[in-house]
């Protein structure tokens, strides 16, 4: 049994980190498509095509038995296609994040921040409405500069602080009490977001994925093999990887076109 976890870059490591410590004996392979990050400002067709290539590598070369889409952008567009093409369990982050937000909100006013593509898809709005029976109020905001900040390792100090304020000050004038970090890169900025808006409850899908996988009961104990795969190595990725998950072996791989449209 092996899990294949993937994202456009370093962000999905926030999900990998939680899964790795919750399931120490499960084999896990993480793929970050660092050569092509960000996905969040690309078209749905390109996001789907890139996702197919990531999943293909993990299934063909690493023989994973389940895919964890550690990316909200991919989860917003490609999950149905991944399920039908690969015929494996495909876990996505949106439902888990929406369920958690509905549990923690006291006033039913929820903010959602994510990439341009995720916000444009309305995936969280639709999921929150469906799960709550349309009883919540939702405000969304795309924050496209957060991903490059994180990928560059610019996660403390004035630049990320001002960028967070630039995107979130207006949103925080709404009556929201809960903020969904609808991008797996954003938990890395969560300490700063909490410092700036301490009244807000933050929900990130990384932590709630552990529960989801436990409920599915699909994991068995094995050697606990771990590997981090990237499509391009950069010093910034390397140091964030070390900060988040320690000194796990990292390998640069090449993705191939799948021809799946
Ligand atoms: N971490 C990803 C997400 O959750 C993608 C960010 C990007 O590549 O733009 O949406």
Boltz pocket constraint, residues with backbone or C-beta under 6 A from the ligand:
constraints:
  - pocket:
      binder: B
      contacts: [[A, 7], [A, 8], [A, 9], [A, 11], [A, 12], [A, 37], [A, 38], [A, 39], [A, 40], [A, 41], [A, 70], [A, 71], [A, 72], [A, 73], [A, 74], [A, 115], [A, 118], [A, 147], [A, 182], [A, 183], [A, 184], [A, 185]]
      max_distance: 6.0
